[in-house]
Protein backbone atom coordinates (compact mmCIF):
# COMPACT_ATOMS: atom_id res chain seq x y z
CA UNK A 1 0.00 0.00 0.00
CA UNK A 2 1.35 3.45 -0.90
CA UNK A 3 1.89 6.07 1.78
CA UNK A 4 -0.96 8.18 0.42
CA UNK A 5 -3.39 5.25 0.43
CA UNK A 6 -2.33 4.29 3.97
CA UNK A 7 -3.00 7.87 5.06
CA UNK A 8 -6.42 7.72 3.36
CA UNK A 9 -7.26 4.48 5.18
CA UNK A 10 -6.29 5.89 8.58
CA UNK A 11 -8.18 9.14 7.96
CA UNK A 12 -11.43 7.47 6.91
CA UNK A 13 -11.32 5.05 9.83
CA UNK A 14 -10.70 7.88 12.32
CA UNK A 15 -13.60 9.94 10.91
CA UNK A 16 -15.96 6.93 10.86
CA UNK A 17 -15.22 6.14 14.49
CA UNK A 18 -15.99 9.74 15.41
CA UNK A 19 -19.63 9.68 14.18
CA UNK A 20 -22.16 8.13 16.56
CA UNK A 21 -25.23 6.23 15.31
CA UNK A 22 -27.44 8.93 16.85
CA UNK A 23 -25.66 11.64 14.85
CA UNK A 24 -26.29 9.63 11.69
CA UNK A 25 -29.96 9.09 12.54
CA UNK A 26 -29.53 5.39 13.35
CA UNK A 27 -30.72 3.50 16.43
CA UNK A 28 -27.84 2.60 18.77
CA UNK A 29 -28.63 -1.13 18.66
CA UNK A 30 -27.34 -3.78 21.06
CA UNK A 31 -23.86 -5.27 21.27
CA UNK A 32 -22.01 -2.57 19.32
CA UNK A 33 -18.30 -3.32 19.52
CA UNK A 34 -17.29 -0.72 16.94
CA UNK A 35 -16.80 2.90 18.08
CA UNK A 36 -18.87 5.16 15.90
CA UNK A 37 -20.37 3.81 12.68
CA UNK A 38 -19.74 0.44 11.08
CA UNK A 39 -18.39 0.29 7.54
CA UNK A 40 -21.70 -1.19 6.39
CA UNK A 41 -23.55 1.79 7.84
CA UNK A 42 -21.29 4.33 6.12
CA UNK A 43 -21.83 2.51 2.82
CA UNK A 44 -25.62 2.40 3.30
CA UNK A 45 -25.89 6.07 4.29
CA UNK A 46 -23.63 7.08 1.39
CA UNK A 47 -25.54 5.05 -1.17
CA UNK A 48 -22.54 2.96 -2.24
CA UNK A 49 -21.67 -0.73 -2.06
CA UNK A 50 -20.25 -2.16 1.14
CA UNK A 51 -17.39 -3.82 -0.71
CA UNK A 52 -16.55 -0.59 -2.54
CA UNK A 53 -16.44 1.45 0.68
CA UNK A 54 -14.43 -1.28 2.42
CA UNK A 55 -11.84 -1.20 -0.36
CA UNK A 56 -11.72 2.58 -0.13
CA UNK A 57 -11.12 2.50 3.63
CA UNK A 58 -8.54 -0.25 3.21
CA UNK A 59 -6.57 2.02 0.90
CA UNK A 60 -6.86 -0.23 -2.13
CA UNK A 61 -6.03 1.08 -5.59
CA UNK A 62 -9.54 1.80 -6.87
CA UNK A 63 -10.82 4.64 -9.03
CA UNK A 64 -13.31 6.67 -7.04
CA UNK A 65 -15.45 9.54 -8.29
CA UNK A 66 -16.05 12.92 -6.77
CA UNK A 67 -19.72 12.01 -6.28
CA UNK A 68 -18.74 9.03 -4.12
CA UNK A 69 -16.31 11.16 -2.09
CA UNK A 70 -18.98 13.82 -1.58
CA UNK A 71 -21.45 11.19 -0.35
CA UNK A 72 -18.91 9.77 2.09
CA UNK A 73 -17.97 13.27 3.25
CA UNK A 74 -21.63 14.06 4.02
CA UNK A 75 -22.10 10.79 5.92
CA UNK A 76 -18.97 11.37 8.00
CA UNK A 77 -19.89 15.03 8.66
CA UNK A 78 -16.62 16.29 7.20
CA UNK A 79 -16.08 20.03 7.27
CA UNK A 80 -14.63 21.95 4.34
CA UNK A 81 -10.99 21.36 5.28
CA UNK A 82 -11.59 17.65 5.93
CA UNK A 83 -13.43 17.25 2.61
CA UNK A 84 -10.51 18.85 0.74
CA UNK A 85 -8.14 16.56 2.64
CA UNK A 86 -10.20 13.50 1.58
CA UNK A 87 -10.03 14.56 -2.08
CA UNK A 88 -6.25 15.01 -1.92
CA UNK A 89 -5.66 11.64 -0.29
CA UNK A 90 -7.93 9.91 -2.85
CA UNK A 91 -6.05 11.74 -5.65
CA UNK A 92 -9.25 13.19 -7.08
CA UNK A 93 -9.29 16.87 -8.17
CA UNK A 94 -11.59 18.82 -5.89
CA UNK A 95 -14.21 20.76 -7.88
CA UNK A 96 -13.94 24.52 -7.61
CA UNK A 97 -16.91 26.27 -5.98
CA UNK A 98 -19.13 27.90 -8.57
CA UNK A 99 -18.54 31.36 -7.12
CA UNK A 100 -14.74 31.11 -7.02
CA UNK A 101 -13.24 33.85 -9.24
CA UNK A 102 -10.55 32.94 -11.72
CA UNK A 103 -7.17 33.80 -10.30
CA UNK A 104 -5.13 36.35 -12.18
CA UNK A 105 -1.36 36.40 -12.60
CA UNK A 106 0.53 36.57 -9.29
CA UNK A 107 1.56 40.06 -8.27
CA UNK A 108 5.18 40.89 -7.50
CA UNK A 109 5.30 41.45 -3.74
CA UNK A 110 8.18 42.97 -1.83
CA UNK A 111 7.38 40.86 1.19
CA UNK A 112 9.93 42.26 3.61
CA UNK A 113 8.98 45.85 2.81
CA UNK A 114 5.33 45.03 3.46
CA UNK A 115 6.18 43.35 6.77
CA UNK A 116 8.27 46.30 7.91
CA UNK A 117 5.50 48.77 7.06
CA UNK A 118 3.09 46.86 9.31
CA UNK A 119 5.04 47.68 12.51
CA UNK A 120 4.14 48.00 15.37
CA UNK A 121 1.87 45.09 14.42
CA UNK A 122 3.80 41.80 14.50
CA UNK A 123 3.79 40.04 11.12
CA UNK A 124 5.55 37.12 9.48
CA UNK A 125 5.48 34.84 6.45
CA UNK A 126 5.10 31.09 7.01
CA UNK A 127 4.90 28.17 4.64
CA UNK A 128 2.54 25.21 5.15
CA UNK A 129 5.22 23.43 7.23
CA UNK A 130 5.26 26.37 9.68
CA UNK A 131 8.79 27.37 8.67
CA UNK A 132 9.31 31.09 9.34
CA UNK A 133 10.49 32.62 6.04
CA UNK A 134 10.36 36.34 6.88
CA UNK A 135 9.29 38.59 9.76
CA UNK A 136 9.32 42.14 11.08
CA UNK A 137 10.86 43.44 14.29
CA UNK A 138 7.70 43.18 16.46
CA UNK A 139 7.30 39.50 15.47
CA UNK A 140 10.95 38.92 16.33
CA UNK A 141 10.32 40.25 19.84
CA UNK A 142 7.35 37.90 20.33
CA UNK A 143 9.01 34.75 18.95
CA UNK A 144 12.63 35.24 20.04
CA UNK A 145 13.17 31.57 20.88
CA UNK A 146 12.00 30.37 17.45
CA UNK A 147 13.99 32.93 15.49
CA UNK A 148 17.17 32.32 17.51
CA UNK A 149 17.45 28.88 15.87
CA UNK A 150 19.50 28.36 12.68
CA UNK A 151 17.54 29.08 9.49
CA UNK A 152 16.60 25.42 8.72
CA UNK A 153 15.18 25.04 12.25
CA UNK A 154 13.07 28.21 12.42
CA UNK A 155 9.83 26.31 12.66
CA UNK A 156 6.88 27.40 14.82
CA UNK A 157 5.50 23.88 15.13
CA UNK A 158 8.84 22.53 16.38
CA UNK A 159 9.40 25.29 18.91
CA UNK A 160 5.80 25.11 20.17
CA UNK A 161 6.09 21.41 21.02
CA UNK A 162 9.65 21.31 22.32
CA UNK A 163 9.67 24.12 24.89
CA UNK A 164 8.40 23.50 28.45
CA UNK A 165 4.66 24.06 28.85
CA UNK A 166 5.33 26.80 31.42
CA UNK A 167 7.22 28.78 28.77
CA UNK A 168 4.66 28.22 26.00
CA UNK A 169 3.55 31.39 24.19
CA UNK A 170 -0.04 30.08 24.13
CA UNK A 171 -0.79 30.26 27.85
CA UNK A 172 -4.09 28.80 29.06
CA UNK A 173 -5.17 27.97 25.49
CA UNK A 174 -2.05 25.95 24.76
CA UNK A 175 -3.68 22.54 24.18
CA UNK A 176 -6.31 23.90 21.78
CA UNK A 177 -3.78 26.01 19.87
CA UNK A 178 -1.37 23.10 19.44
CA UNK A 179 -4.17 20.84 18.24
CA UNK A 180 -5.22 23.45 15.65
CA UNK A 181 -1.64 23.78 14.42
CA UNK A 182 -1.27 20.02 14.00
CA UNK A 183 -4.60 19.82 12.14
CA UNK A 184 -3.59 22.62 9.74
CA UNK A 185 -0.16 21.01 9.27
CA UNK A 186 -1.77 17.67 8.38
CA UNK A 187 -3.89 19.36 5.70
CA UNK A 188 -0.66 20.54 4.07
CA UNK A 189 1.07 17.19 4.67
CA UNK A 190 -1.42 15.44 2.36
CA UNK A 191 -0.05 17.47 -0.55
CA UNK A 192 3.53 16.37 0.20
CA UNK A 193 3.32 12.66 0.96
CA UNK A 194 6.70 11.09 0.29
CA UNK A 195 8.54 14.40 0.67
CA UNK A 196 11.37 13.77 3.17
CA UNK A 197 11.25 17.38 4.40
CA UNK A 198 7.69 16.79 5.61
CA UNK A 199 7.96 13.17 6.76
CA UNK A 200 11.26 13.95 8.49
CA UNK A 201 9.68 16.76 10.47
CA UNK A 202 6.83 14.46 11.55
CA UNK A 203 9.32 11.79 12.64
CA UNK A 204 11.45 14.25 14.60
CA UNK A 205 8.45 15.84 16.29
CA UNK A 206 6.94 12.45 17.15
CA UNK A 207 10.22 11.40 18.76
CA UNK A 208 10.66 14.69 20.62
CA UNK A 209 7.07 15.19 21.83
CA UNK A 210 4.56 12.58 22.97
CA UNK A 211 1.91 15.33 22.76
CA UNK A 212 2.57 15.82 19.06
CA UNK A 213 2.54 12.06 18.42
CA UNK A 214 -0.85 11.74 20.14
CA UNK A 215 -2.37 14.68 18.24
CA UNK A 216 -0.94 13.43 14.94
CA UNK A 217 -2.58 10.03 15.47
CA UNK A 218 -6.05 11.65 15.70
CA UNK A 219 -5.99 12.64 11.98
CA UNK A 220 -7.78 15.95 12.48
CA UNK A 221 -7.50 18.49 9.66
CA UNK A 222 -8.51 22.13 9.55
CA UNK A 223 -7.88 25.35 7.67
CA UNK A 224 -6.44 28.53 9.23
CA UNK A 225 -9.10 30.97 10.46
CA UNK A 226 -9.07 34.60 11.52
CA UNK A 227 -9.62 34.85 15.27
CA UNK A 228 -8.29 36.37 18.47
CA UNK A 229 -5.51 34.41 20.17
CA UNK A 230 -4.11 35.07 23.63
CA UNK A 231 -0.31 34.89 23.76
CA UNK A 232 1.67 34.78 26.97
CA UNK A 233 4.89 36.77 26.83
CA UNK A 234 7.50 36.04 29.48
CA UNK A 235 8.04 39.74 30.17
CA UNK A 236 4.84 41.54 29.19
CA UNK A 237 2.19 39.03 30.25
CA UNK A 238 -0.87 38.14 28.17
CA UNK A 239 -1.41 39.72 24.75
CA UNK A 240 -4.72 39.37 22.88
CA UNK A 241 -3.99 39.51 19.15
CA UNK A 242 -6.27 39.06 16.14
CA UNK A 243 -4.39 36.73 13.77
CA UNK A 244 -5.25 37.29 10.10
CA UNK A 245 -3.77 35.19 7.27
CA UNK A 246 -3.18 36.41 3.71
CA UNK A 247 -2.00 34.16 0.89
CA UNK A 248 1.24 35.27 -0.74
CA UNK A 249 0.32 34.95 -4.42
CA UNK A 250 3.89 34.79 -5.69
CA UNK A 251 4.74 31.78 -3.51
CA UNK A 252 2.33 28.80 -3.38
CA UNK A 253 1.33 27.45 0.05
CA UNK A 254 2.78 30.52 1.75
CA UNK A 255 0.85 32.97 3.89
CA UNK A 256 1.46 36.25 5.66
CA UNK A 257 0.19 36.40 9.24
CA UNK A 258 -0.61 39.78 10.78
CA UNK A 259 -1.14 40.02 14.54
CA UNK A 260 -3.42 42.98 15.31
CA UNK A 261 -3.67 43.97 19.01
CA UNK A 262 -7.26 43.45 20.16
CA UNK A 263 -7.30 46.52 22.42
CA UNK A 264 -5.37 49.70 23.11
CA UNK A 265 -3.86 48.01 26.16
CA UNK A 266 -2.56 45.15 24.01
CA UNK A 267 -1.06 47.64 21.56
CA UNK A 268 0.67 49.44 24.44
CA UNK A 269 2.16 46.15 25.65
CA UNK A 270 3.49 45.45 22.14
CA UNK A 271 5.04 48.95 22.04
CA UNK A 272 6.57 48.36 25.48
CA UNK A 273 8.16 45.15 24.19
CA UNK A 274 9.62 47.01 21.23
CA UNK A 275 11.13 49.54 23.61
CA UNK A 276 12.45 46.78 25.92
CA UNK A 277 13.39 43.88 23.59
CA UNK A 278 15.80 42.38 26.12
CA UNK A 279 13.48 42.57 29.14
CA UNK A 280 14.09 39.52 31.40
CA UNK A 281 11.29 36.98 31.83
CA UNK A 282 9.19 37.05 34.97
CA UNK A 283 10.47 34.64 37.66
CA UNK A 284 8.86 31.21 37.44
CA UNK A 285 9.56 27.52 38.08
CA UNK A 286 9.91 25.12 35.18
Buried (B, 14 or more C-beta within 10 A) or exposed (E): EEEBBBBBBBBBBBBBEBBEBEEBEBEEEEEEEEEBBBBEBBBBBBEBEBEBBBBBBBBEEEEBEBEBBBBBBEBBEBEEBBBBBBBBBBEBEBEEEEEEEEEEEEEEBEBEEBBBEBBBBBBBBBBBBBBBBBBBBBBBBBBEBBBEEEEEEBBBBBBBBBEEEEEBBBBEBBEEBBBBBBBBBBBBBBBBBEEEEBBEBBEBBBEEBEBBBEBBEEBBBBBBEEEEBBBBBBBBEEBBBBBBBBEBBEBEEBBBBBBBBBEEEBBEBBBBBBEEEEBEEEEEEE
